[in-house]
Amino acid sequence: MATYVISDIHGDYERFVKLLATIKFNPSDKVYLLGDMIDRGNQGLKILQRAMKNTSFVALMGNHEYTAIKPLNWLFNNDVSQFENMPVDVKKDFVEWLNIGGQSTMKEFQALTHDEQAEILNYLNELLPYKELTVQGQKFVLVHAGIDNFSKEKELSEYSIEELIFDKPSYYLKYFDDKYLVTGHTPTRYIREEELNLPRGIVDKSGHKYDKIYKKKRHIAIDCGCGYGGLLGAICLENLQEFYV
């Protein structure tokens, strides 16, 4: 049995399948998905459906899933012809979601049966806000984005979901002395640019030099830019071995 973490697949189901083959995934393994499984790519809900039907997968809430819940709930309860009569607050949520790549997920959702839609909504509402693990004596804290308003005096249960899924951590600070903080959300190419004091977007994306897992000061950042033309990465928590497709 091995323990893996993957984040920010963004609807690229085919690459997700390739990554599972690369790590030689088997049913005795545990795979933690750190959110942003949906949007941008065309098969985000297919990723959710695979995860929800397999106890080897444990999914956490990402900002894309969180932002999608209200619009998807409206689609579940209303005919698309009623868009013009959509309440103002729901319309605001829709615009926000579509602006971050939700259109592909909306189309995928509309193609599902009503029962399949209900299963998706139930699963989204049950996604974990964080997960604490101990693997071979080493402690890990898994969250989608970071821990906003961090304090060593606070328990993880004291943070709101918004504090865990929207803002990146300060990668130059060590949050924990005895735990690794494992995050997605922020493509590692941007962390490298910040570290090297380079303008955003200047790194060479074609060679994927910076689209690799970032490990420093007990941070492990694993969004390798799959949603932006980069790589999809996984890390094995037993030995911190990295895998890419």
Beta strands, then each sheet from edge to edge (+ up, - down):
strand 1: 3-6
strand 2: 30-33
strand 3: 57-59
strand 4: 131-135
strand 5: 138-142
strand 6: 179-183
strand 7: 214-216
strand 8: 219-221
strand 9: 233-236
strand 10: 242-244
sheet 1: 3+ 2+ 1+ 9- 10+
sheet 2: 4+ 5- 6- 8- 7+
end
